[in-house]
Amino acid sequence: MPQRLVKVGLVQTAVGPDVAKNVAKTAKLVEDAAARGARIVCLQELFASEYFCQREDAALFDLAEPVPGPTTEAMAAVAKSRGISIVTPVFERRAAGVYHNSLVVVGPTGAISGHYRKMHIPDDPLFYEKYYFTPGDLGFMSIPTPEAAVGPLICWDQWYPEAARLTALSGAEILVYPTAIGWHPKEKAEYGPAQLSAWQTMQRAHAIANGVFVVAVNRVGHEGAKDGGLEFWGHSFVADPFGVVLAEAGEGEETLVVECDLGRIEEVRRNWPFFRDRRIDHYGGLTSRFLDQRGGRQER
């Protein structure tokens, strides 16, 4: 297959309480990635602020901003100056009382080329996102950049094969997953390795099942109460369409620049033609909440 080489940057950072400093720090790291050849740079989920969803506090809605807004405009300026595309997560204020966990892709002209709102919203201890975020309503999509078609998904979306499949079916060549995931410190010793492995395995499976590249970008550091809170585990990585991990960060701040050969997509799909063999005439049950086989009916 002819090679289609593109370098993708992943910016994995620790985050502090000062939004302006977080944005400026990230902008500098994006510039560094561009200087190393990155043409598409992906940032971590809600990178402009600490992960505020550890508690329910109405005052924290003040962190939200419109799209376009200060954060997207800051990244757009970097994208334009460097001639690159940046996957830019943002806490979006859509209207009074309506907020989303979102991202935009800003292109090399500085214009927004796509806008995605997180579809799956979790509600777990220290991940109280349902309090803050309205579920996305823009659907699954592919966003064009000069180098590749990017499929945006955010964090909790990464556990759903349906989301990855629909995004790949829309033409995405690279699935990008800005993420904020970590350990409850008291659980790390017992469950930490298994949780991290499950997270990586799930996303590598999306790469294999759909014949696409997967880019997962997580934050690092401890946030929240000193005797609790969350320890974000980092380990941002890139997997190719065969599920091979091309590069992986550690648990500290790190910027990866990874060369991806998009020609691998055609090669892998020819040998593993999952799209060809899908039985779309028998998948109607996927739109049901659960299949009640006992009564011969579908529960919605």
C-alpha positions as CSV (number, residue, x, y, z in Angstrom):
1,M,0.0,0.0,0.0
2,P,1.3,3.5,-0.7
3,Q,2.4,5.3,2.5
4,R,0.4,8.2,3.9
5,L,2.6,9.4,6.7
6,V,1.4,11.9,9.3
7,K,2.8,12.8,12.7
8,V,0.3,13.1,15.5
9,G,1.1,14.9,18.8
10,L,-0.3,14.0,22.2
11,V,0.0,16.5,25.0
12,Q,-0.2,14.8,28.5
13,T,0.1,17.3,31.4
14,A,-0.7,17.9,35.0
15,V,-3.2,20.7,35.6
16,G,-3.4,23.5,38.2
17,P,-6.1,25.8,39.5
18,D,-5.2,28.7,37.2
19,V,-7.0,28.4,33.8
20,A,-4.9,31.0,32.0
21,K,-1.7,29.3,33.1
22,N,-3.0,25.9,32.0
23,V,-3.9,27.2,28.6
24,A,-0.6,29.0,28.1
25,K,1.3,25.9,29.2
26,T,-0.6,23.7,26.8
27,A,-0.1,26.2,24.0
28,K,3.6,26.0,24.5
29,L,3.6,22.2,24.5
30,V,1.6,22.2,21.3
31,E,4.2,24.5,19.7
32,D,6.9,22.1,20.8
33,A,5.0,19.2,19.2
34,A,4.6,21.1,16.0
35,A,8.3,21.9,16.0
36,R,8.9,18.1,16.2
37,G,6.8,17.6,13.1
38,A,3.3,17.0,14.5
39,R,0.5,18.0,12.0
40,I,-2.4,17.0,14.2
41,V,-2.2,17.6,18.0
42,C,-4.6,16.1,20.5
43,L,-5.1,17.6,24.0
44,Q,-6.5,15.9,27.1
45,E,-10.1,16.2,28.3
46,L,-11.0,19.5,30.0
47,F,-7.4,20.5,29.8
48,A,-8.0,24.2,30.7
49,S,-9.0,23.4,34.3
50,E,-8.6,20.9,37.1
51,Y,-11.1,18.0,36.8
52,F,-13.9,19.8,38.7
53,C,-16.4,16.9,38.5
54,Q,-15.1,15.4,41.7
55,R,-17.8,17.3,43.5
56,E,-21.2,18.9,42.7
57,D,-20.9,22.7,43.0
58,A,-23.0,25.1,41.0
59,A,-20.3,27.8,41.2
60,L,-18.1,25.6,39.0
61,F,-20.4,26.2,36.0
62,D,-18.5,29.5,35.8
63,L,-15.6,27.6,34.3
64,A,-17.7,27.0,31.1
65,E,-17.4,29.2,28.0
66,P,-19.0,29.5,24.6
67,V,-17.7,28.0,21.4
68,P,-15.9,29.8,20.0
69,G,-14.5,31.3,23.2
70,P,-11.2,32.1,25.0
71,T,-9.8,28.6,25.1
72,T,-10.7,27.6,21.5
73,E,-9.4,31.0,20.2
74,A,-6.1,30.5,22.1
75,M,-5.6,27.2,20.4
76,A,-6.8,28.5,17.0
77,A,-4.0,31.1,17.2
78,V,-1.4,28.4,17.7
79,A,-3.0,26.2,15.0
80,K,-2.8,29.1,12.5
81,S,0.7,30.2,13.4
82,R,2.0,26.6,13.1
83,G,-0.2,25.5,10.2
84,I,-1.5,22.5,12.1
85,S,-4.8,21.0,13.4
86,I,-5.6,20.8,17.1
87,V,-8.2,18.7,18.9
88,T,-9.3,21.1,21.6
89,P,-11.5,20.0,24.4
90,V,-13.6,22.6,26.2
91,F,-16.3,22.9,28.9
92,E,-19.0,24.4,26.7
93,R,-21.6,26.8,27.8
94,R,-24.3,26.4,25.2
95,A,-27.0,28.4,26.9
96,A,-28.1,29.3,30.5
97,G,-28.3,26.0,32.3
98,V,-27.2,23.9,29.3
99,Y,-23.5,22.8,29.3
100,H,-21.6,20.2,27.4
101,N,-18.3,18.4,27.7
102,S,-17.1,19.2,24.1
103,L,-14.2,19.5,21.7
104,V,-13.6,21.4,18.5
105,V,-11.0,20.7,15.9
106,V,-9.3,23.9,14.8
107,G,-7.6,23.7,11.5
108,P,-4.4,25.3,10.1
109,T,-6.2,28.5,9.1
110,G,-7.4,28.9,12.7
111,A,-11.0,28.1,11.7
112,I,-13.1,25.5,13.5
113,S,-13.6,22.6,11.2
114,G,-15.7,20.4,13.5
115,H,-17.5,20.4,16.9
116,Y,-18.3,17.3,19.0
117,R,-20.2,17.0,22.2
118,K,-19.5,14.0,24.5
119,M,-22.3,11.5,24.0
120,H,-21.9,9.1,27.1
121,I,-21.9,10.9,30.4
122,P,-20.7,9.0,33.5
123,D,-21.8,9.3,37.1
124,D,-19.5,7.5,39.5
125,P,-17.8,8.5,42.7
126,L,-15.6,11.5,42.0
127,F,-16.8,11.5,38.4
128,Y,-20.1,13.4,38.8
129,E,-20.4,14.4,35.2
130,K,-24.2,14.1,34.9
131,Y,-24.5,17.1,37.2
132,Y,-22.6,19.3,34.8
133,F,-23.0,18.0,31.3
134,T,-25.9,17.6,29.0
135,P,-25.5,14.5,26.7
136,G,-24.2,15.4,23.3
137,D,-26.7,15.9,20.4
138,L,-24.4,16.3,17.4
139,G,-23.9,12.5,16.9
140,F,-20.9,10.6,15.8
141,M,-18.8,12.1,13.1
142,S,-15.6,12.4,11.0
143,I,-13.9,15.7,10.9
144,P,-11.6,16.5,7.9
145,T,-8.1,17.9,8.4
146,P,-5.5,18.3,5.6
147,E,-3.7,15.1,6.7
148,A,-6.5,12.8,7.9
149,A,-10.1,12.3,8.8
150,V,-10.3,12.6,12.6
151,G,-13.1,10.9,14.6
152,P,-13.7,12.7,17.9
153,L,-14.8,10.9,21.0
154,I,-14.3,11.8,24.7
155,C,-13.3,9.7,27.7
156,W,-16.4,7.7,28.8
157,D,-17.2,7.3,25.1
158,Q,-14.1,5.0,24.8
159,W,-15.9,2.1,26.5
160,Y,-18.6,1.8,23.9
161,P,-17.9,-0.2,20.7
162,E,-21.0,1.3,19.1
163,A,-19.5,4.8,19.3
164,A,-16.2,3.7,17.8
165,R,-18.0,1.7,15.0
166,L,-20.3,4.6,14.0
167,T,-17.4,7.0,14.0
168,A,-15.3,4.8,11.9
169,L,-18.2,4.2,9.5
170,S,-18.5,7.9,9.1
171,G,-15.0,7.8,7.5
172,A,-12.7,8.5,10.4
173,E,-9.1,7.3,10.0
174,I,-7.9,8.3,13.5
175,L,-10.2,8.0,16.5
176,V,-9.1,10.5,19.1
177,Y,-10.0,10.1,22.8
178,P,-9.2,13.1,25.0
179,T,-9.4,11.6,28.5
180,A,-9.4,12.3,32.2
181,I,-9.2,8.9,33.9
182,G,-7.3,7.8,37.0
183,W,-7.2,5.8,40.2
184,H,-8.9,6.3,43.5
185,P,-5.6,6.3,45.4
186,K,-6.8,3.9,48.0
187,E,-7.7,1.4,45.3
188,K,-4.6,1.7,43.2
189,A,-2.6,-1.1,44.9
190,E,-5.4,-3.7,44.5
191,Y,-7.1,-2.7,41.3
192,G,-4.7,-0.3,39.5
193,P,-3.0,-2.6,37.1
194,A,-6.2,-4.3,36.0
195,Q,-8.0,-0.9,35.5
196,L,-5.2,0.5,33.4
197,S,-5.0,-2.7,31.4
198,A,-8.8,-2.7,30.7
199,W,-8.6,0.9,29.6
200,Q,-5.8,0.2,27.1
201,T,-7.3,-3.1,25.9
202,M,-10.7,-1.5,25.2
203,Q,-9.2,1.1,22.9
204,R,-6.8,-1.2,21.2
205,A,-9.8,-3.4,20.4
206,H,-11.5,-0.4,18.8
207,A,-8.5,0.0,16.6
208,I,-8.5,-3.6,15.6
209,A,-12.3,-4.0,15.1
210,N,-12.5,-0.9,12.9
211,G,-9.1,-0.9,11.2
212,V,-8.2,2.6,12.3
213,F,-5.6,4.4,14.4
214,V,-6.5,5.2,18.0
215,V,-5.1,8.2,19.9
216,A,-5.8,8.3,23.6
217,V,-4.6,11.4,25.6
218,N,-4.9,11.3,29.4
219,R,-3.9,13.8,32.1
220,V,-1.5,13.1,35.0
221,G,-1.1,14.1,38.6
222,H,-3.1,14.1,41.8
223,E,-6.1,16.4,42.0
224,G,-8.6,16.8,44.8
225,A,-8.4,16.1,48.5
226,K,-5.0,15.1,49.8
227,D,-6.4,12.1,51.6
228,G,-8.5,11.1,48.6
229,G,-9.1,12.7,45.2
230,L,-8.0,11.2,42.0
231,E,-4.5,10.2,40.7
232,F,-4.7,10.5,36.9
233,W,-2.6,7.7,35.4
234,G,-1.4,9.2,32.1
235,H,-0.2,6.4,29.8
236,S,-1.4,8.3,26.7
237,F,-0.8,6.1,23.6
238,V,-1.2,5.5,19.9
239,A,-2.4,2.2,18.5
240,D,-2.3,1.2,14.8
241,P,-5.1,-0.6,12.9
242,F,-3.7,-4.0,14.1
243,G,-3.8,-2.9,17.7
244,V,-0.1,-2.4,18.0
245,V,0.9,0.3,20.4
246,L,3.3,2.6,18.5
247,A,4.2,4.8,21.5
248,E,3.1,5.1,25.1
249,A,3.7,7.8,27.7
250,G,4.4,7.1,31.4
251,E,2.7,8.6,34.4
252,G,4.4,12.0,34.3
253,E,4.1,15.0,32.0
254,E,5.1,14.1,28.4
255,T,4.4,15.1,24.9
256,L,4.5,12.3,22.3
257,V,4.9,12.8,18.6
258,V,4.1,9.6,16.7
259,E,4.4,8.9,13.0
260,C,1.3,7.1,11.6
261,D,1.1,5.5,8.2
262,L,-2.5,5.8,7.2
263,G,-1.8,3.4,4.3
264,R,-2.0,0.7,7.0
265,I,-5.7,1.1,7.1
266,E,-6.3,-0.2,3.6
267,E,-3.8,-3.0,4.2
268,V,-5.3,-4.2,7.4
269,R,-8.9,-4.0,6.2
270,R,-8.1,-6.1,3.2
271,N,-6.9,-8.9,5.4
272,W,-9.4,-8.4,8.2
273,P,-12.5,-7.3,6.2
274,F,-14.8,-6.8,9.2
275,F,-16.8,-4.1,7.5
276,R,-17.5,-6.4,4.5
277,D,-18.8,-9.2,6.7
278,R,-21.0,-7.2,9.1
279,R,-24.5,-8.6,9.3
280,I,-26.3,-5.3,9.2
281,D,-29.6,-7.0,8.5
282,H,-29.5,-8.6,12.0
283,Y,-28.3,-5.7,14.2
284,G,-31.6,-4.0,14.9
285,G,-31.5,-5.2,18.5
286,L,-28.6,-2.8,19.2
287,T,-31.2,0.0,19.3
288,S,-32.9,-1.7,22.2
289,R,-31.9,-1.2,25.9
290,F,-32.0,-4.9,26.5
291,L,-33.3,-8.0,24.7
292,D,-35.9,-9.9,26.6
293,Q,-35.6,-13.4,25.1
294,R,-38.1,-15.0,27.5
295,G,-41.1,-13.1,26.2
296,G,-39.9,-13.0,22.6
297,R,-39.9,-9.2,22.7
298,Q,-37.3,-6.4,22.8
299,E,-37.1,-4.0,25.8
300,R,-36.5,-0.4,24.8
